[in-house]
Amino acid sequence: MTAALDRAAALLKPEARSVLEADGTPNGWLELLGEVRPESPGVGHDLMFSSLLPKVYEHWWRPAWGRLAKGLFGAGMADEKRIARLMLGLSPGDGVLDVACGTGGFTREFGRVVGPDGLAIGFDASPTMLTRAVADTSASNVDYVRGDVLDMPFVDESFDAVCCFAALNLFARPMAALDEMTRVLTPGGRIAIFTSVGGRTKPFNALATAVAAQSGIHVFGRRELVDALEDRGYVEIRQRIAGVTQFVGGRLDA
């Protein structure tokens, strides 16, 4: 899978490119963290570094969690991928960054859509997740990078599209992460996010606040991300709420 990273070398900051040239990808991904872990807000984030979760994540954990959070009639995993493709407006030849890619299910799908002339890079901080992603990936236009979402190793305006599904609520500083995702988008680039959302009632939001305090999982207000995208220069913003989750996307104004 180094072919994709070789093509992506021009998108890397000089220090990251030096690591790629010196060390290559002995684990199957570009390693930029070593023994360091990014800042953690709590157990929700820490769970992603376990050795067991990657074994069940893509086919059991993630679909089950998503179904519970979205409600009985919420989108399934195939529908989530379709929603992501539509929100990102992917075309053959595009470059797409999958932030917090986990085991790479969405990254591989993006690679299929953008085709051999396109590029799909999965970005995650968990080595256990990336180990599974690498094992399940064979496409030459897909590759992986391990790093910190608050300091991504890509130069400005690197990607046509950025996706972050089921992860923004787990970051220690989600708005700083959103700033980084915006930084690496080209003018006119598209973003797609799937994350938590609060309810309409005070009792529900009080419960959500209590759960967040214990788990470190951030529950976004119903306008919080829409406003955040507007503040960062996005237009054509769309939001779809399902249960305690939301899909939010937009295009970075050129």
MOKAVEN-V445912 format. One record per helix or strand of 2 or more residues. SS is the DSSP state (H for helix, E for strand). FROM is the first residue (numbers start at 1). LEN is the number of residues. If there is no record, write none. Layout:
SS&FROM&LEN  SS&FROM&LEN
This chain:
H&2&10  H&14&10  E&30&2  H&43&7  H&53&18  H&77&12  E&95&5  H&105&10  E&119&6  H&127&9  E&142&5  H&149&3  E&159&7  H&168&3  H&174&10  E&185&12  H&202&14  H&224&8  E&234&9  E&245&8
